[in-house]
Amino acid sequence: MKAYLISLAAGVLVGLLYSVMDVKSPAPPTVALVGLLGMLGGEHMIPLVRTWLALGIH
């Protein structure tokens, strides 16, 4: 979890720097990032549902 927070903080810092310097970010478009987020969510759905079913949580 700590690595994720450090990564997020570094990303925000670089984003702020790009904004101050008026430089366009080389990151993919927002729609691509949202798609990646959806892929990560979908990847974790089946194990989560299996866990819920094993515990009897409905």
HELIX and SHEET records of a PDB file:
HELIX    1   1 LYS A    2  MET A   21  1                                  20    
HELIX    2   2 THR A   30  LEU A   55  1                                  26    
END                                                                             
